[in-house]
């Protein structure tokens, strides 16, 4: 366990998964973790990506791995993008509800309009999660958005909250911006964070934008909340930022604070909180999970060759630093 979050601590994190190839465009990451008390085991969903032009290109598959000791991980579920009839899959979330059913929330490019959407599958076990039984819970256009993806779920006082990466429309955007099947990579939107809530994990209400780019700083294009650590009565978000869509796949991590999960203030207005020492310097998609007085941080990390791997570090509340 580390005593303090630093660039060096992230660089020395435990490697859980390596990408399937070397160099730019080969990534394994977008982690979504959940500890299941019934099974006494961790479940970790992650995405495998290959460069455009390498088949199956882009976000070709997502997997769920299981571990009882955080050292040995066994893949127990794999979903390929063809099962969603999509060009790419991105971040997902997995958890068991109080009713005993498992839910798998995922995001992919909707073949109907080329926009990112968010769906849900439910089943009695992780192995039984079947894409054929999916239900789309958020489509972008009905919400007035250009995209909605990357779900992350937390529970507080009987209510579930889902943070989502949303693509906000901008003036002057091209009518054919979705022809690339990835609006976030075009400069034809702003990348922000939306919030939804549910009482049962099945029926969700969307509440709108809660954190978005502003000004002309290092994060003027993207402010994406990836996870939230609730400490001392306040909520602290790990979020990804970037100055433009040219950093769409290489965002950097920062902190934000909120008292109500809806109004967030950046704690790093002048630059990222943490950087990889390699390549693009990206550390992104940090998923912070609390258990037994410790914080487990799963994250995607830029390697020296430009590829990304999936890592883990463990700390306590003091080690989080937050706004101290």
Secondary structure, 3 states (H helix, E strand, C coil): CCCCCCHHHHHCCEEEECCCCCCCCCEEEEEEEEEECCCCEEEEEEEEEECCCCCCCEEEEEEEEEECCCCCCEEEEEEEHHHHCCCCECCCEEEECCCCCEEEEEEEECCCCCCEEEEEEEECCHHHCCHHHCEEEECCHHHCCCEEEEEEEEEECCEEEEEEEEEEECCCCCCCHHHHCCHHHCCCEEEEEEEEEECCCCCCEEEEEEECCCCCCCCCCEEEEEEEEEECCEEEEEEEEECCHHHCCCCEEEEEEECCCCCCEECCCCCCCECCCCCCCCEEEEEEEEECCEEEEEEEEECCCCCEEEEEEEECCHHHCCCC
